[in-house]
Amino acid sequence: MPDIKFEIKETTGTLSESPKGWKKELNLISWNDKEPKYDIRDWDSEHKKMGKGVTLTAEELKKLRDVLNGMVL
């Protein structure tokens, strides 16, 4: 499996932290030198290991925001 290249361009916020110290974060990330996208996933404290996540364009993130704003929690 080839290495995945990534660069965190902007850290937007932390959503949660596990007892093991991994943090679920929303970041703007460039994957394999492509256009940066917003990304929600778990990261270790050094941002070297990661869990599975969801990558969103700015437009998809805006639609997600609208969906969440319409929910009753």
Phi, psi and omega in degrees: 000126182291154177292145176260124179266135178215153175222120177282113182276325183206132173263116184272319180176162177257130181267326180195169176222133181277163176301337179275358178095358176285143181243136173271118187234155168254117182228160170259117189231138170263119178260126177052044177062022178266176179304133180298144176228159177282145190216132176243118178195167177275140178228147171286174187294338182259003183056038176253329178246147183219156173263182176292151182209188180235131178248134185228143170286169178301321180294318178295323178295321177296318179294321176298316177303315181296319178298313181296321179295333179275355182273149172259114182253000000 
